[in-house]
Amino acid sequence: MDSGPVDAGPKAGDDYDFATQPPSPEQGKLDSPKKEDHRNASQRRSAVYKYYHSAELELDGADDTFGRQRLSSDASADLGNAPSYAEMGAKAGELDGEVGVGGVNDIRPEAKAKVGDVPASDRSLHRIYKYTLYETNARYWITGADIGDQHYRLLRADRTSPPGQITLFEDETTYSRRQMNDVLASIDEGNRSTGGLRMKCTFWGLLGFIRFTEAYYMLIITKRQQVAMLGGHYVYQVEGTELVPLTTGASSRFARDRNPAETRFLGVLNNLDLSKSFYFSYSYNITHSLQHNIIRQRQAMNAGQYVADQDFNSMFVWNHHLLRPAISALRHPYNWCLPIIHGFIDQSALDIFGRAVYVTIIGRRSRFFAGARFLKRGVNDLGYVANDVETEQIVSEKLTTSFHAAGPRLYSSPNYTSYVHHRGSIPLYWTQDNSGVTPKPAIDLNLQDPFYQPAALHFDNLFERYGCPVYVLNLIKSRERTPRESKLLVEFKKCIDYLNQSLPEGSKIMYEAFDMSRASKTRGGDVIGSLEVIAKDVVERTGFFRNGDQAFDEPVVQNGIARTNCIDCLDRTNAAQFVIGKRAFALQLQALGVIDRDEVDFDTDAVNVFTHMFHDHGDTIAIQYGGSHLVNTMATYRKLNQWQSQSRDMVESFKRYYHNSFLDSQRQEAYNLFLGNYIWEHGQPLLWDLPTDYYLHHRDPRAWLERGRRSYIYWYTPEFLESRKLPLKPLHEPNETPTMGDVSEYDDYWLECYRPTALSSLGKVFCYRMNSTNRYLPEKPQRDSNYDFSPFKIRLDPQRHPHDSPDKKSQRNRVKILDPHDEMEESPRPMTENGHQPGTFTTEKHSILREPATWEIDEPPAADDQSIKPADKAQMHLWTLNQFHIQSLHPSVPDKEAQEYDRYVAHPLNLPLVVSTELPSDANIDYVEYIRRAGGGGFEEFEQEESFASGISEQDLQHFYDFVEDREDPLTVTDEDGAKKRYKAYRQWLRGKSLFKQSKVDPEYTESQSHG
């Protein structure tokens, strides 16, 4: 995966520097507010200092647990001399609502941006893209800048809060560059006695705040890397993070004075590598699917909102625990903090004769019941399964950048399609004990629930997220010598049958069991062919999403989901999801008008890119859950490179066994600490002292009698079974129809994607570094003028047989014993002396247990050995014991072997006994003969009678002597030289012709022909 360059943090030149780089006069004219302020810089800084100093004095005694500060009337009244900065949004004192967490799956601020409530100039919020951290002895100051460094915001975090408390203050005023310099300069002036204001670092994002036993820490993103672009919005991978303690002491003294438990917790958190497979975006909601985001945006437009409410799916927000302090303390927490997902994101491009089609795969791992392989199996009592991953494949044509169509028709571009499928552990209570040395521990069904309540919660959640139908594809083994996986097969089928009793017709859970392991090990078994039949049925029932406008396009919506599982939901599941995704991939390309059929072939450039992406997706998910890469890849199930794949599979199996036995417990502790499953409390056991983490992922059994009980019959929510529909075209009044210039008020993709004020080289632009089908093109295709550059052309490996294609059913391999004397069956019967053909010929073919075909002759055969025909030694492995006996008594040597033997025997006889030349023994005789014929005299033993000039004409010899003759002025051409052959071009030049070769279209050639 060739992604964009790693950003190590905003450069100092790109940010602002309040002390060393004062604003230029030109910049001051551009950034000055509409209302002129005639005070000088020192007066402005004094007013700003007075404003912040008075506000802080009033706020220090009014902080609550999470520190939501509000300006008092006295502090507000003391702002008469403050700079007249333009405000965006409400001030802290005007806030009348708290930010809360809505529901299980959504995190939504309650405030809504109504079109009629917000002025047109203030409709577009200035999203923060770059952060700078400043510090004083008592506080941290964080400044945030938008994409164009035009607008700035300010956040304060106290470093003197009591242990267990955090104090945050959000200034909702939007500043210009010059105004922010004045604010920072005033803060620096007010803290001169304690060292002033110091810039600590610049960073790319704030992930939240976390506490172990003492003070809070602030987790920031220090490095990022571009991995995808959707609708002009970039998606980044976290490449580096840093924990900043919110304490007053120096970092060295703080590290020395912290208690041992705090140090141990920091070590546990370091076992979770946040620089791998964590992703975020500033402007695109990657916690939801493309279909969900488009539907919500169009619903918001129809409801009169410019921007849809933020509804991050908390199931996939892995820093949810770190966001809680910010959500409780800040009015706009998501303007400062970035939700991150854990999983996989990759993007590649298909070059189809100049048309660029982007293929994006997003894998979202659930934070609920998350953990390592053998430590998290089955389902918990909340209905969340282990290894729950939502996979989305987005296929879009890069004809336009944004999600909007021409017109503009907002969020109606028909160039975007997506398909979503799901994987997750079997929703039953089952575990595996990994305390022994067995690589495949026995499976235990711990708890028998006759009403399957956890499974009911799980499928009701699937209905809520994806609608119906839910297509369950179960890939575990059906027949085993010792029942292991098959126990879950029977119980899972009972669970589906029980739950389907209550579902209405047309909404029942569809179940399909396929023993993929047995099919792959059966000789002649076609695993891929069987999966393609299932994939066709799955995609036809669920459909896929295609955006568009009903008046111009044919938009469709995906209703339902394909839920695939095996035991680990890794190897077999990834292969099955690839085949289903390949089927949907073809339909998505067909909907975009790229191809005219509903399937794509294996071994094409397009499918090779798609296979490579899905293989990386499976490897990443396998490392996160199992500790190693995929053991069985698509090459294994397609039976390609058997020997190489088998050796690789053995290595990965050993790595997975090692991680499961020795490292999974450490990773599980890191998951529990980062996700907030374990929160330290005084007097409670420490994380590493817990005998099990069962109670961290299940509800408190003491509250079982207090919580409500769901109906055993009506276990589902009827509203979730309704079909998803794409809202109609966003409705506007005639005078409110947006223009192309007003699209930025709805979507700021243009500034993020193209950066008008930034200088970018093409080598660093993500679109030019993206993986594409061009990697599969030959280096010099010009040799073959008939080369097909289409990415849908099948390109088989020349070392592989054509019948290896998996889309054709392979023939069963049978053992066949050939007759070593096949020609005897077609040869005529032997003639006797009188011309008759006596006897009969037995045509029965012989084998290892039968004698070869024989002649049944009436008369006895002759006693001589002339009738015995030599056998073919190339088929010696098929001879019978009787044939070996006959051939050993009557040996035969073929003519070719006889000639080779004669040559070998006669070779020493041809060697001379006395050497009569001084040439070395390894001299090339042909080269010596060539020199002799050319007149060379270097080998006198071959030049007994011939001179140097023998064989050369006198004219050529004279030309040679003239050429090597030393002249006084060799550069001057005389009249005598004019007749020589090598001066032919010179003579033509004297007559006016060109020294270079001329074409018939040249004017000089035409003139020369006319004069001639």
Secondary structure, DSSP 8 states (H G I E B T S, - for coil): -----EE-S--TTTS--TTT----HHHHHHHS-SS---S-HHHHHHHHHHHHHHHHHHHTT---SS-B----HHHHHT-TTS----B-S--GGG--------TTTEE--S---BTTTS-GGGSS-----EEEEEE-SSEEEEEEE-TTS--EEEEEEES---TT---EEEEEEEE-HHHHHHHHHHHHHHTGGGT--EEEEEESEEEEEEESSSSEEEEEEEEEEEEEEETTEEEEEEEEEEEEE--SS-HHHHHHHS-HHHHHHHHHHHTS-TTSSEEE-SSS-TTS-HHHHHHHHHHHHHTTBSS----EETTT-TTHHHHHHHHHH-SSHHHHB---EEEEEEEEEEEETTEEEEEEEEEEE-STT---TTTS-SB-TTS-BTT-EEEEEEEEETTSSSS-BTTTBTT--TTEEEEEEEE---SS-EEE--SSS-SS--EEE----TT-HHHHHHHHHHHHHH-S-EEEEE-S-S--SS-SHHHHHHHHHHHHHHHHTTS-TT---EEEE--HHHHHHSTT--HHHHHHHHHHHHHHHH--EE---TTTS--B---SEEEEE-SSSSHHHHHHHHHHHHHHHHHHHHHTTS-SSS---TTBHHHHHHHHHHHHHHHHHHHHHHSS--SS-HHHHHT-SHHHHHHHHHHHHHHHHHHHHHTHHHHHHHHHHHTTSS---TTS--GGG-S--HHHHS--GGGTTTS----SSS-S-GGGGS------S----GGG---GGGGGGT--HHHHHH-TTS---GGGSHHHHSEEGGGGS-S-GGG-TT----TTSB---TTS-GGG-TTS-----------TTTHHHHS-----TTS---SEE------TTS----EE-SS---SSGGG-----GGGGGG--HHHHHHHHHS----HHHHHHHHHHHHTGGGS-SS----S-TT--HHHHHHHHHTT--S-GGG-SS--TTTT--HHHHHHHHHHH---S-TT---GGGGGSGGGHHHHHHHTT--SS---TTSHHHHHHHHH-
